[in-house]
């Protein structure tokens, strides 16, 4: 089995995004100036030769993976061969995912963005535009989520890995004020589109699970590492499922979807009606809060029309995201 380094994986992903996003063939020199990982001095014979070897290996790797690389020239006056990936050959047919499969894809997408790959890809596209290369404005960046993970995600996963105690304030719908919880975190898991931490509640001396979106304060880790041992036979998904109880899709929503966008929403539509502004789709859902969180992930491509409680939940979720984004921007500016 061949083990591919992280830096090479990032370079291959960025190369695919670059070649998918351009509307014309890109030469090797343009690719070297655009894609992170190919930086070199073209005037230095040794560096340029190393780039050419690296690029040839990457092309072979992509073709072995089934990526349809096209070669050609942008015009009859060009003498150097260029490369691109045609959408018609690369695009997958519609894929229907079960809820748990969709959740797994969501996890991968969030962690992908958290690792900084999306930022590198966006930087590459900016370089293409700056270099005068026409970029498809609707080109996909692969799996790029709109919404970041909950702020509690990283400190809780770190504490679970280190086996350290944590404390946080937590609110539940039936109470007006949040209460402080103390937990031995066993792990973090996504179930039905929502994030949960599972662990041993040291105040109640019993296992508990908590939804990350209901944590209202920064998570504080305390105590020594390896302070506890999670149960050997623990299944986080089973525990969250049994604790949350069954959710029946008893509610109906109407959502306006932009033409040609939000395929994931359309996939679950009961009915679809085309209008000038977009397609009005009917969807079934169980919980307004969690359903709003899922819809917000599609950004401006969807607008909730009804019912009113779902519209309010969506607005509240957008306000939470805006607050988190503002806080992150302030932190980066201060740094």
Number of C-alpha atoms within 10 A of each C-alpha: 3 4 5 8 9 9 11 13 13 19 20 20 19 26 26 20 23 24 23 23 24 22 16 21 20 23 18 17 15 15 21 21 18 24 26 18 17 20 14 15 13 14 8 9 10 12 13 18 13 12 21 16 10 14 18 10 11 17 16 13 13 16 11 10 9 10 16 16 18 13 14 17 16 17 9 7 7 11 10 12 13 19 21 23 22 18 14 8 11 13 8 8 6 9 9 11 14 9 12 13 12 15 19 17 13 18 17 15 21 17 15 15 19 14 11 11 18 22 12 18 24 15 15 21 24 14 17 22 13 11 12 8 18 14 18 13 8 8 14 12 18 14 14 17 20 13 18 16 20 17 16 22 18 14 15 28 17 15 22 26 14 17 23 22 25 20 19 18 17 18 18 13 8 6 8 8 10 16 13 13 17 18 25 26 29 25 21 23 21 19 19 17 18 17 22 23 24 25 23 19 19 14 10 11 9 10 15 18 23 20 21 21 21 17 21 16 14 12 18 16 22 11 10 11 14 13 11 16 11 14 9 6 6 12 11 19 16 11 14 21 13 9 12 11 8 9 11 10 11 9 13 15 20 20 24 21 25 18 14 10 16 17 14 15 18 19 13 14 16 11 12 16 10 13 12 7 10 18 21 23 21 19 19 16 15 14 15 19 18 18 19 22 21 18 20 21 16 19 14 12 18 20 19 21 14 15 14 12 12 22 19 16 19 23 16 15 20 18 12 14 18 12 12 15 14 12 12 12 12 11 10 9 8 7 6
